[in-house]
Amino acid sequence: MLISSKGQYALRLMVDISINSGSTVTVKAVARRCGLSDKYLEQVTSSLLKAGYLRSVRGPRGGYRLNMPAEEITVGMVLRAIEGRISPIDNRVDEDGDTNMVMNDVIGDVWDALETAINNVLDNKTIADLTREYSDRIGYMYSI
């Protein structure tokens, strides 16, 4: 399972906006601070707006803000808005025959357990957690 660059950009965008939660943030500013393409970041922003995790602010000081507290937005929510379902495999192989069905069920249990473990990690880490961890690593405290 690979997280696309869009998924990675989405997390960086959300953390950057969380860090700068006292003001509206432009895509160009995030792109500059994070070393990302602003054109590509615009596509990511669109998906996060549709999902309801960001809101757009118009006007001379316009940009983006989190649409809910960073403590309520999980990494899993952000990645699913960009990637769709998070799973170690695309789909299960369905074969005819009892022996193949049993084999598929046995191996499918491994995929199910792996998917559960992955989603457990993603759903128990919030944007606020990432913001605090970033803050701790650079030695500066951001208010969230």
C-alpha positions, 0 to 999 in steps of 0.5 A, a space after each residue: 500500500 502506497 500513499 500518493 503524493 496527493 495524500 502526503 501533500 494533504 497532510 502537510 497542508 493540514 498541519 501547516 494550516 493548523 500551525 498557522 491557525 491564527 490566520 488564513 493561509 494561502 496555498 502559495 504560502 503553504 507551497 513556499 514553506 513546505 517546498 511543494 507545487 502550488 498548482 498540485 496543492 490546489 487540487 488537494 485543497 479542492 478535495 479537502 474543501 469538499 470533504 468539509 475539513 477546510 473552509 475558504 475565506 474570500 477577500 484581501 486576506 483570504 485563504 484557507 482555515 480548518 473547518 473544525 478543530 485540529 483535534 477532531 481531524 484524524 490523519 485517516 479522515 484526511 487520507 480518505 478524502 484524498 485516497 479513498 479507502 485505505 487498504 493493503 490490497 485493491 480487491 480480493 480475488 474470487 475463485 470458484 471451488 471450495 478449496 480456493 474459497 477457503 484459501 481466499 478466506 484464510 488469506 483474506 483474514 490477513 488482509 482484513 487484520 492488516 487493514 484494521 491495524 493501518 486504519 487504527 493508526 490513521 484514525 488515532 492520530 490527529 492533525 493536532 497531534 502532528 502539529 504538537 509533534 512538529 512543534 516539539 521537534 523544532 522547539 517552538 510551541 504553536 497554539 492549537 
